[in-house]
Amino acid sequence: MAFRRTISQDELRSKQSDADRERYATDYSASRGGWVKKSEPEQTPGAGNGSKGRLFGKKK
């Protein structure tokens, strides 16, 4: 019978890549019943898609 060594959470976390840490990140929310997966940041309309952010109906 082999003995198993306990691995600390800090050791596991240090071996994880930054991308994996972000992918599996969680937040505590009492209203939702505990630990839940972090939500994606909301995108602002017109940002990041190359548009100039002009309003509809307004022509330049």
Backbone as CSV, one residue per row, in Angstrom:
resi,resn,N_x,N_y,N_z,CA_x,CA_y,CA_z,C_x,C_y,C_z
1,MET,0.843,-1.173,0.000,0.000,0.000,0.000,0.888,1.235,0.000
2,ALA,0.596,2.167,-0.880,1.409,3.381,-1.006,0.760,4.525,-0.241
3,PHE,1.605,5.360,0.312,1.109,6.553,0.993,0.965,7.684,-0.007
4,ARG,-0.074,8.461,0.142,-0.302,9.586,-0.766,0.022,10.883,-0.046
5,ARG,0.687,11.777,-0.757,1.054,13.071,-0.197,-0.048,14.070,-0.521
6,THR,-0.410,14.895,0.440,-1.426,15.924,0.229,-0.782,17.089,-0.518
7,ILE,-1.440,17.556,-1.559,-0.943,18.690,-2.342,-1.754,19.916,-1.954
8,SER,-1.066,20.990,-1.586,-1.763,22.204,-1.158,-2.385,22.926,-2.360
9,GLN,-3.415,23.697,-2.080,-4.079,24.466,-3.133,-3.124,25.490,-3.744
10,ASP,-2.233,26.051,-2.930,-1.259,27.021,-3.447,-0.322,26.381,-4.461
11,GLU,0.091,25.151,-4.198,0.969,24.447,-5.126,0.245,24.151,-6.436
12,LEU,-1.013,23.725,-6.341,-1.790,23.463,-7.551,-1.990,24.737,-8.360
13,ARG,-2.308,25.831,-7.666,-2.555,27.112,-8.324,-1.303,27.623,-9.030
14,SER,-0.121,27.412,-8.421,1.125,27.912,-9.017,1.478,27.172,-10.303
15,LYS,0.996,25.935,-10.452,1.280,25.152,-11.654,0.282,25.412,-12.773
16,GLN,-0.763,26.181,-12.490,-1.804,26.459,-13.469,-1.432,27.689,-14.296
17,SER,-1.720,27.671,-15.581,-1.420,28.822,-16.432,-2.414,29.945,-16.162
18,ASP,-2.051,31.178,-16.553,-2.937,32.327,-16.353,-4.254,32.148,-17.106
19,ALA,-4.183,31.589,-18.305,-5.394,31.383,-19.105,-6.340,30.406,-18.401
20,ASP,-5.798,29.345,-17.828,-6.639,28.384,-17.102,-7.227,29.008,-15.854
21,ARG,-6.449,29.838,-15.160,-6.958,30.501,-13.958,-8.153,31.380,-14.289
22,GLU,-8.084,32.096,-15.400,-9.199,32.954,-15.819,-10.395,32.122,-16.262
23,ARG,-10.143,31.021,-16.966,-11.218,30.191,-17.495,-12.048,29.562,-16.379
24,TYR,-11.408,29.181,-15.288,-12.103,28.485,-14.213,-12.344,29.366,-12.987
25,ALA,-12.251,30.683,-13.137,-12.417,31.605,-12.016,-13.873,31.608,-11.536
26,THR,-14.039,31.807,-10.226,-15.373,31.850,-9.638,-15.501,33.037,-8.690
27,ASP,-16.709,33.456,-8.446,-17.038,34.517,-7.494,-18.066,33.980,-6.520
28,TYR,-18.079,34.549,-5.330,-19.087,34.145,-4.360,-20.286,35.068,-4.469
29,SER,-21.467,34.506,-4.614,-22.696,35.269,-4.700,-23.740,34.613,-3.810
30,ALA,-24.028,35.259,-2.682,-24.990,34.691,-1.746,-26.380,34.587,-2.370
31,SER,-26.746,35.561,-3.207,-28.075,35.549,-3.806,-28.249,34.396,-4.797
32,ARG,-27.135,33.906,-5.354,-27.218,32.797,-6.302,-26.876,31.460,-5.659
33,GLY,-26.606,31.472,-4.364,-26.417,30.214,-3.660,-24.989,29.764,-3.483
34,GLY,-24.016,30.653,-3.554,-22.635,30.252,-3.286,-21.681,30.645,-4.388
35,TRP,-20.731,29.744,-4.666,-19.697,30.020,-5.656,-20.250,29.780,-7.061
36,VAL,-20.119,30.778,-7.919,-20.595,30.679,-9.299,-19.474,31.105,-10.243
37,LYS,-19.531,30.601,-11.459,-18.529,30.940,-12.464,-18.606,32.426,-12.780
38,LYS,-17.435,33.062,-12.935,-17.406,34.493,-13.252,-18.057,34.727,-14.602
39,SER,-18.809,35.805,-14.695,-19.464,36.125,-15.954,-18.494,36.865,-16.863
40,GLU,-18.744,36.764,-18.148,-17.928,37.474,-19.122,-18.190,38.966,-19.002
41,PRO,-17.165,39.812,-19.190,-17.418,41.256,-19.138,-18.349,41.671,-20.272
42,GLU,-19.284,42.539,-19.948,-20.243,42.973,-20.963,-19.559,43.895,-21.967
43,GLN,-19.902,43.721,-23.227,-19.327,44.556,-24.262,-20.171,45.804,-24.442
44,THR,-19.500,46.919,-24.686,-20.221,48.156,-24.945,-20.533,48.229,-26.429
45,PRO,-21.724,48.665,-26.778,-22.089,48.760,-28.182,-21.143,49.693,-28.936
46,GLY,-20.666,49.226,-30.069,-19.799,50.050,-30.908,-18.334,50.001,-30.521
47,ALA,-17.980,49.304,-29.466,-16.585,49.244,-29.043,-15.959,47.926,-29.488
48,GLY,-14.774,48.004,-30.044,-14.030,46.808,-30.378,-14.397,46.142,-31.681
49,ASN,-15.367,46.646,-32.405,-15.724,45.993,-33.657,-15.395,46.866,-34.864
50,GLY,-14.623,47.923,-34.670,-14.183,48.748,-35.774,-15.142,49.855,-36.157
51,SER,-16.281,49.941,-35.517,-17.228,50.992,-35.877,-16.834,52.301,-35.198
52,LYS,-17.322,53.374,-35.716,-17.025,54.692,-35.161,-17.968,55.055,-34.021
53,GLY,-18.967,54.232,-33.758,-19.884,54.478,-32.672,-20.934,55.528,-33.004
54,ARG,-21.237,55.713,-34.300,-22.229,56.734,-34.655,-23.629,56.239,-34.304
55,LEU,-24.499,57.149,-34.067,-25.877,56.819,-33.715,-26.675,56.477,-34.956
56,PHE,-27.662,55.627,-34.798,-28.504,55.246,-35.911,-29.322,56.439,-36.369
57,GLY,-29.496,56.567,-37.674,-30.314,57.648,-38.222,-29.512,58.918,-38.467
58,LYS,-28.314,58.984,-37.972,-27.481,60.171,-38.159,-26.433,59.850,-39.222
59,LYS,-26.390,60.625,-40.268,-25.415,60.368,-41.336,-24.387,61.477,-41.334
60,LYS,-23.185,61.108,-41.706,-22.110,62.106,-41.786,-21.781,62.388,-43.219
